[in-house]
Amino acid sequence: MTVWDRFSLTGQTALITGAGRGLGRTCAAVLAEAGAHVVLAARSSDELAVAVEEITAAGGTADAVTLDVCDRAQVDRVVDGLTRLDVLVNNAGTNVPQAFLDVDEATFDLVSGINLKAAFFTAQAAARRMAAQGKGSIINMTSQAGHVALPRRSVYCATKFALEGLTKAMALDLKGTGVRANAVAPTFVETPMTRPFLANPEFKAYVDSKLISGRLASADDVALAVLFLASDASAMVNGTSLLVDGGWTAH
């Protein structure tokens, strides 16, 4: 077996949530290039169709499922309907920046409902399938905001810190099942969700001042970390978080 064989996902199936755009879409493309059959899940069927077309045009295999991760019944149907499930990229998430004193209950419920509750039960459904198979890798998409505080993001930070803790607790509870649980914690990546924030010169200058690497992360930077955790190359990596933050948290 070569070094590259250990990164291969040939014969495996990977489910990626929030895959219609941004990080999820890039993660799906990278895992497909590594040999996985990828199942892209999101609420937007139009975006999914384009993403699947791009992956198949590049020689990969992909399916799309329209899914609202906040609907547990839908999540269970999708997971149970898969022929097999080897990798979950638990990527769906959202953010509504607000100062702590201005956070309203509706915003709290929206952000925590997607970032934490939906992520929890999606991981649970996937872990049950994987445990039955005796092997699997769950990758929770967290954030540097799960390690350090960011301004105007109290709810987002709360959910990402919680997801980091959940990842560790999952790994412990899944001991002996063959299922690993890890997190990938990116810095700011220019995606449809972050682009409006980064268009603010003051905010962009703040971000640039924190990045030791001197640039924003690319979606590929994050997706390659996901590939590592999805593959057997990371067989001894479990219950931890891989920071892809350009040195932000080193300050």
C-alpha positions as CSV (number, residue, x, y, z in Angstrom):
1,M,0.0,0.0,0.0
2,T,1.4,3.4,-1.0
3,V,1.0,6.6,1.0
4,W,-1.6,7.8,-1.5
5,D,-3.6,4.6,-1.1
6,R,-4.2,5.6,2.5
7,F,-5.9,8.7,1.4
8,S,-8.1,6.9,-1.1
9,L,-11.9,6.7,-0.5
10,T,-12.6,4.3,-3.3
11,G,-15.6,2.1,-2.7
12,Q,-16.8,4.4,0.1
13,T,-19.9,6.6,0.4
14,A,-19.7,10.1,1.9
15,L,-22.7,12.2,2.9
16,I,-22.1,16.0,2.9
17,T,-24.7,18.4,4.4
18,G,-24.9,22.0,3.3
19,A,-23.3,20.8,0.0
20,G,-25.1,23.1,-2.4
21,R,-22.5,25.9,-2.1
22,G,-19.4,27.0,-0.2
23,L,-17.3,24.6,1.9
24,G,-19.8,21.7,1.6
25,R,-19.7,21.8,-2.2
26,T,-15.9,21.9,-2.3
27,C,-15.6,19.1,0.3
28,A,-17.9,16.9,-1.9
29,A,-15.8,17.6,-5.0
30,V,-12.5,16.7,-3.1
31,L,-14.0,13.5,-1.6
32,A,-15.3,12.5,-5.0
33,E,-11.9,13.0,-6.5
34,A,-10.5,10.8,-3.8
35,G,-12.8,8.0,-5.0
36,A,-15.8,8.3,-2.8
37,H,-19.4,8.2,-4.1
38,V,-20.7,11.5,-2.7
39,V,-24.2,12.3,-1.6
40,L,-24.8,16.0,-1.5
41,A,-27.5,17.2,0.8
42,A,-29.0,20.7,1.1
43,R,-32.3,22.6,0.8
44,S,-31.6,24.0,-2.6
45,S,-32.2,21.5,-5.4
46,D,-31.0,23.8,-8.1
47,E,-27.6,24.3,-6.5
48,L,-27.2,20.6,-5.8
49,A,-28.0,19.8,-9.4
50,V,-25.2,22.1,-10.6
51,A,-22.7,20.7,-8.1
52,V,-23.5,17.1,-9.1
53,E,-23.1,17.9,-12.7
54,E,-19.6,19.4,-12.0
55,I,-18.5,16.4,-10.0
56,T,-19.7,13.9,-12.7
57,A,-18.1,16.0,-15.4
58,A,-14.8,15.7,-13.5
59,G,-15.1,11.9,-13.4
60,G,-16.6,11.4,-10.0
61,T,-19.9,9.9,-8.9
62,A,-22.5,11.8,-7.0
63,D,-26.2,12.0,-6.0
64,A,-28.2,14.8,-4.6
65,V,-30.8,14.8,-1.9
66,T,-32.9,17.8,-1.0
67,L,-32.7,17.9,2.8
68,D,-33.6,20.2,5.7
69,V,-31.2,19.1,8.4
70,C,-33.5,20.6,11.0
71,D,-36.2,18.0,10.1
72,R,-35.1,14.9,12.0
73,A,-37.5,12.6,10.1
74,Q,-36.0,13.8,6.8
75,V,-32.5,13.2,8.1
76,D,-33.3,9.7,9.3
77,R,-35.0,8.8,5.9
78,V,-31.9,10.0,4.0
79,V,-29.4,8.2,6.2
80,D,-31.4,5.0,6.3
81,G,-32.0,5.1,2.6
82,L,-28.3,5.0,1.8
83,T,-26.8,1.6,0.7
84,R,-23.9,2.3,2.9
85,L,-22.4,5.3,4.8
86,D,-18.7,5.6,5.5
87,V,-18.1,9.3,5.9
88,L,-20.3,12.1,7.2
89,V,-19.2,15.7,6.7
90,N,-21.6,17.5,9.1
91,N,-21.2,20.8,7.4
92,A,-24.6,22.6,7.4
93,G,-24.5,25.8,9.4
94,T,-25.4,29.4,9.6
95,N,-24.6,32.7,11.4
96,V,-26.4,35.9,12.1
97,P,-23.9,38.4,13.6
98,Q,-25.3,40.4,16.4
99,A,-23.9,42.1,19.5
100,F,-24.6,40.1,22.6
101,L,-26.9,42.6,24.1
102,D,-29.0,42.7,20.9
103,V,-29.4,38.9,20.4
104,D,-33.1,38.0,20.2
105,E,-34.7,34.6,20.8
106,A,-35.5,34.0,17.2
107,T,-31.9,34.4,16.2
108,F,-30.7,32.2,19.0
109,D,-33.1,29.5,18.0
110,L,-32.2,29.7,14.3
111,V,-28.4,29.6,14.8
112,S,-28.4,27.0,17.6
113,G,-31.1,24.9,15.8
114,I,-28.9,24.4,12.7
115,N,-25.4,24.6,14.1
116,L,-25.9,22.4,17.2
117,K,-29.3,20.6,17.3
118,A,-29.4,19.6,13.7
119,A,-25.6,18.7,13.7
120,F,-26.2,16.5,16.8
121,F,-29.0,14.4,15.4
122,T,-27.4,14.2,11.9
123,A,-24.3,12.8,13.5
124,Q,-26.4,10.4,15.7
125,A,-28.2,9.0,12.7
126,A,-25.0,8.6,10.8
127,A,-23.2,7.0,13.7
128,R,-25.9,4.4,14.1
129,R,-25.4,3.3,10.4
130,M,-21.6,3.3,10.7
131,A,-21.6,1.4,14.0
132,A,-23.7,-1.3,12.4
133,Q,-21.0,-1.5,9.6
134,G,-18.2,-1.5,12.2
135,K,-16.4,1.5,10.7
136,G,-16.9,5.1,9.8
137,S,-15.6,8.7,10.1
138,I,-17.7,11.6,11.2
139,I,-16.3,15.1,10.6
140,N,-18.1,18.0,12.3
141,M,-17.5,21.4,10.7
142,T,-16.8,23.7,13.6
143,S,-14.8,26.9,13.4
144,Q,-12.0,28.8,15.0
145,A,-15.0,30.4,16.8
146,G,-15.2,27.1,18.7
147,H,-11.7,27.9,20.2
148,V,-11.6,31.7,20.6
149,A,-14.2,34.4,20.9
150,L,-15.1,36.6,17.9
151,P,-17.0,39.9,18.1
152,R,-20.7,40.0,17.4
153,R,-20.9,36.2,17.3
154,S,-21.9,35.1,20.8
155,V,-24.5,32.6,19.6
156,Y,-22.2,31.3,16.8
157,C,-19.3,30.9,19.2
158,A,-21.6,29.2,21.7
159,T,-22.7,26.6,19.1
160,K,-19.2,26.0,17.8
161,F,-17.7,25.6,21.2
162,A,-20.6,23.1,22.0
163,L,-19.9,21.2,18.7
164,E,-16.2,20.9,19.7
165,G,-17.2,19.4,23.0
166,L,-19.8,17.2,21.3
167,T,-17.1,15.8,19.0
168,K,-15.0,14.7,22.0
169,A,-18.0,13.2,23.8
170,M,-19.1,11.4,20.6
171,A,-15.6,9.8,20.2
172,L,-15.7,8.6,23.7
173,D,-19.2,7.1,23.5
174,L,-18.4,5.5,20.1
175,K,-15.4,3.6,21.5
176,G,-15.4,0.1,20.3
177,T,-17.7,0.7,17.3
178,G,-15.0,1.5,14.8
179,V,-16.5,5.0,14.3
180,R,-14.3,8.0,14.7
181,A,-15.4,11.5,15.4
182,N,-13.3,14.6,14.7
183,A,-13.8,18.3,13.9
184,V,-12.4,20.7,11.3
185,A,-12.2,24.3,12.6
186,P,-11.6,26.8,9.8
187,T,-10.8,30.4,9.9
188,F,-12.7,32.8,7.5
189,V,-13.1,31.4,4.0
190,E,-14.7,33.5,1.3
191,T,-18.0,31.7,0.7
192,P,-21.6,33.0,0.0
193,M,-22.2,33.1,3.7
194,T,-19.1,35.1,4.6
195,R,-18.8,37.3,1.5
196,P,-21.1,40.1,2.8
197,F,-19.1,40.3,6.1
198,L,-15.7,40.4,4.3
199,A,-17.0,43.1,2.0
200,N,-16.8,45.5,5.0
201,P,-13.3,47.1,4.9
202,E,-13.1,47.4,8.6
203,F,-14.1,43.8,9.3
204,K,-11.7,42.6,6.5
205,A,-8.8,44.6,8.1
206,Y,-9.6,42.9,11.4
207,V,-9.5,39.5,9.9
208,D,-6.3,40.2,8.0
209,S,-4.6,41.3,11.2
210,K,-5.3,38.0,12.9
211,L,-4.1,35.7,10.1
212,I,-0.4,34.8,10.6
213,S,-0.5,33.0,7.2
214,G,-1.3,36.3,5.6
215,R,-4.4,35.2,3.6
216,L,-7.9,33.9,4.0
217,A,-8.3,30.2,3.9
218,S,-9.5,28.7,0.6
219,A,-12.3,26.2,0.4
220,D,-9.7,23.7,-0.8
221,D,-7.6,24.2,2.3
222,V,-10.5,23.1,4.4
223,A,-11.6,20.3,2.1
224,L,-8.2,18.7,2.1
225,A,-8.2,18.6,5.9
226,V,-11.6,16.9,5.7
227,L,-10.2,14.4,3.3
228,F,-7.4,13.5,5.8
229,L,-9.9,12.9,8.5
230,A,-12.2,10.9,6.2
231,S,-9.4,8.6,5.1
232,D,-7.4,5.8,6.8
233,A,-4.5,8.2,6.8
234,S,-6.0,9.6,10.0
235,A,-6.8,6.2,11.5
236,M,-5.3,7.2,14.9
237,V,-6.9,10.6,15.0
238,N,-10.1,10.6,17.1
239,G,-11.9,13.0,19.3
240,T,-9.9,16.0,18.3
241,S,-10.1,19.2,16.2
242,L,-8.0,20.1,13.3
243,L,-7.6,23.9,13.1
244,V,-7.3,25.3,9.6
245,D,-7.0,28.8,10.9
246,G,-3.9,30.3,9.4
247,G,-2.5,30.8,12.9
248,W,-5.4,32.8,14.2
249,T,-5.6,30.9,17.5
250,A,-1.9,31.1,18.1
251,H,-2.2,34.7,19.3
